[in-house]
Amino acid sequence: MLKKIQISDEYFWGFNRIIDITIFNSFDELGYYIKNELIVFLNENNLLNLVEIAQKLKLHNHNFHNYEDIYNTNDTIIYLCGGCN
């Protein structure tokens, strides 16, 4: 099941990937994956100061109580927040 996962954060707002959400079991796993995708992108584009900021991100979701809830949503984008803790 493919969903667009997008970061909602002061520095990285809009970074997104289309991801098969069924290969993950939690928002922690999904957040870890999208964070690594972001870091790879930043490194490939020589944005090294932003890599340091990205490494500190703690991505989480505010809209769903359980990970399985994203399977049933009609939302076209699943947001992972990095700007609050």
Secondary structure, 3 states (H helix, E strand, C coil): CEEEEEEECCCCCCCEEEEEHHHCCCHHHHHHHHHHHHHHHHHHCCCHHHHHHHHCCCCECCCCCCHHHHHCCCCCEEEEECCCC
